[in-house]
Amino acid sequence: MRTRILTLLAMTPLYLRGAVMENDVVRIEVSPQNGSITHILDKRSNTDYIAEPDHARLFRLLVPRQDYPTRRVESSEQKVDSIKLADGVLTIHFTQLQISPHQFVAGAREIPEPVLNTEATVTMRLDGDHVHLGLVVVNHGPEQITDVAFPWIAGLARKSGGRQAKVILPSLGQRAFSQTADFVVAARAKSYPALLAASWMNYEFEGKGFGIEARSAPEAQDALISLNEDTLARNSPHSWGESGIAYLAWNFYPHIAGQQRWEAPEVILHVHGTDWRTIASEHREWYREHFSPARSAAFDHAIGFATYRLKREDSTVNWTYDDIPKLAEEARSAGISNVVIEGWREREGNWNPGPFAEIADPRMGGGEKLKSLVETLHQQGVELAFAFHPAMVNTASDQYAQTAYRWTIKTRIDGNQIAPNFTYITFDYPYEDYSIHYWALLDPSSPATDFLLQEAQRLKDEYGFRNLFLRGIGLATHLSYSRYNSVPPQRVYVDGYARFLGGLKKMFPDGMLLTEGMNDLVNPYSSAGYTWTQSDHPEILALSIPWTPFSNDVDALDYDQANASFARKILINLIVDGGDGSVGRYPDFARHLKALQALKEATQPYYADAEFRDREGLKPGKADSEVVAALFENERDQKTGVVLANLAEARKKVSVSLAWNEIPKQGHLYRLDGRRQEIEIQPETTIELGPHEVVVLGIDRNSEPGRSTAVRTR
């Protein structure tokens, strides 16, 4: 697409002038004073996503002191040294950056800050509806720059055409935001790779929007978002991110020391004019090309796993080790042969001096009993995955006081980082954590990893463990400022997990490793993510990372959750009464799950071996919240599957319309009761679904389809 780049005066390099970059679909305008992105215009919908250009931004640098953790450089407070255009690239250069004044009592008093002897150079290149963004920071001074937020897109419109703006994130927590927490500013920082599984975010209205994609290796970063109205004074010293201004930003933690140069990973601003699926799919394919992620095959032939809690945290015993074979048999009645065992240790909950007490309970049968059960059930085709607790240390334990205090994630003030089961927020960004808890996070780059690997080997040797559920692993990637090791703060999880998870993968080459999170950092080592409840827009994760399965909690009689999970190829975690019950009391539901397992086995090339594509290629049809329709593509074998899942007890009729270059004459319809029908594919094919029925329509492709698919219900 032809691109026009216009300066305010001429087509030659200009200094201290702004610029407009535009082509047939997008117009990007930059402030001549401070380089802020003041307009992002999508010409296709005539939508300018910047509604408050006076509050526009470009970047932010953090230069913290212990007594002033939010000490920062705002690009909007700087004066551009030069703006020039050459070879289709807009270059904005800053020198001698001014640190923002230190404010007290909501701006009632200010103390001037010095100039930071630092250069920043921003580049922008327009390619179709993509804006390629680059940033280089050269720190000539003595102070360390810990954080760089870039790009910082501020002054965003909250409404367009009467519709509310939304931000979509590939998160294991909340994924769709129309407002954000404002007083607790750290709630606006969503950590990657942690609960944020991939490095993209999308700002959208219905049918239009733009995405930000950080093409980065998975070291500690944050997506920063705010959509709220003004509830906190914008000049307050506690207002990190300007309350009341809608913005998106991507935050890196390069920790640029004096006399160092840092170049940001490439960031793409994609003004796609559609919805989140565009940026999710583009980032997925970029990640696939650059990192070649291996597809986990651990659950190719299984719909999921069951979870049992033998002992509660208050030491109430639900079952002993002798009950495990019966529990496994009840899971198999539901077609499930993988079983997660929690509550197996001698002490559970806060009474356990973890991670120093991964010890079998002699009152429940002892270690020899466990070892015998593991081997016997393995021979019968049942795999047991026992909970292992390598993420946290009990600070009340004797071992902590003697040695393990050196093993923990340390905040900027040398405190222990708060554990993720207390909060999903990184309070170290930008504030320190003053709270004290019994549990502290272990630093995987510390000697803790050597101890944990020894413990895992002991569990394998003494108890015969073949598979592990790694509690707490994958939920967090905090910074660590520990004085006991030399790993950069932003890399402690990257480097530490390479040793720890890499070591476990070698130790259990044929076993399952289930992580409690699912993201770009832990996925290369993980068989699947044990991700608890994933019922809120789960298609966002499924479309973003199709090579690593993750799970959704399904209780007894949750037919709708079981079917919805199957329709998106999300693993079913059969967890009855929070793990304290068994499916044996629900034989009809067990038969339903067993039928789903048989359906997966019967449709392997169209479903199990295929990648979830959600609505890619699906035309919008008549919406029905009680029917899930999803498309699956198997490029290797040239197979397509369409899954239709009825979430209701009522019968449904579903119309499937395929618009292909060459429409196949026949498809294979696999039903939940085991029947296979050869059906003629019409321009609009009607399929009847029984109550809570799931079907898979298998299609053999003979050519590149160049197609769209419409699904309608009635």
Beta strands, then each sheet from edge to edge (+ up, - down):
strand 1: 3-7
strand 2: 19-23
strand 3: 26-30
strand 4: 37-42
strand 5: 47-48
strand 6: 60-62
strand 7: 72-74
strand 8: 82-86
strand 9: 89-94
strand 10: 97-98
strand 11: 102-104
strand 12: 109-111
strand 13: 115-116
strand 14: 118-127
strand 15: 130-139
strand 16: 147-154
strand 17: 159-160
strand 18: 163-164
strand 19: 166-168
strand 20: 176-177
strand 21: 189-192
strand 22: 200-205
strand 23: 208-214
strand 24: 221-226
strand 25: 247-252
strand 26: 260-263
strand 27: 267-270
strand 28: 304-309
strand 29: 338-342
strand 30: 383-388
strand 31: 392-394
strand 32: 439-441
strand 33: 467-470
strand 34: 513-515
strand 35: 528-529
strand 36: 551-554
strand 37: 571-574
strand 38: 611-614
strand 39: 618-619
strand 40: 627-634
strand 41: 639-646
strand 42: 652-659
strand 43: 666-670
strand 44: 676-680
strand 45: 685-689
strand 46: 694-700
strand 47: 708-713
sheet 1: 1+ 2- 3+ 4- 5+
sheet 2: 7+ 6- 16+ 25- 24+ 21-
sheet 3: 8+ 9- 14+ 15- 26+
sheet 4: 8+ 9- 14+ 15- 27+ 23- 22+ 19- 20+
sheet 5: 10+ 13-
sheet 6: 11+ 12-
sheet 7: 17+ 18-
sheet 8: 35+ 34+ 33+ 30+ 29+ 28+ 37+ 36+
sheet 9: 31+ 32-
sheet 10: 38+ 40- 41+ 46- 43+ 44-
sheet 11: 39+ 47+ 42- 45+
end
